[in-house]
Amino acid sequence: MQPIQQQIIEILQTLPSIEQQKVLDFAEFLQSKQQISQPEPEKPISVLELAGDLIGSLQGGPSDLSTNKKYMEGFGEE
């Protein structure tokens, strides 16, 4: 059995040039369709971007845990 590319070339050579152009147009269409269906890899999203709408949404909590160490006393200890 011949590789498919060889079969296509042999059939294409028997067609008139106008039909060859149609085959080329169809192949280009298939190629563009394949490029569209393969989405680009997504850019990684940071936790800050994911939780951006939550920042400042809690009422009554400490304003900044990272700089006020008294709020972190005993955190992570058993």
C-alpha angles and dihedrals in degrees: 000000000000123000111262093244090058091049091051092050093049093050092043091054091058094054126089115255094256090056090046088056090053090052090050091049091050093048090051089049091052090047093052091046090053092050091052094049093055105078120210115256111267120251111246113258121220124227088246091058092047094048097035094113091052096057109113094006096115118085125211097015127120113285098229125009094183096065103030104071096186089075090055097050110128093005111148094011121119 
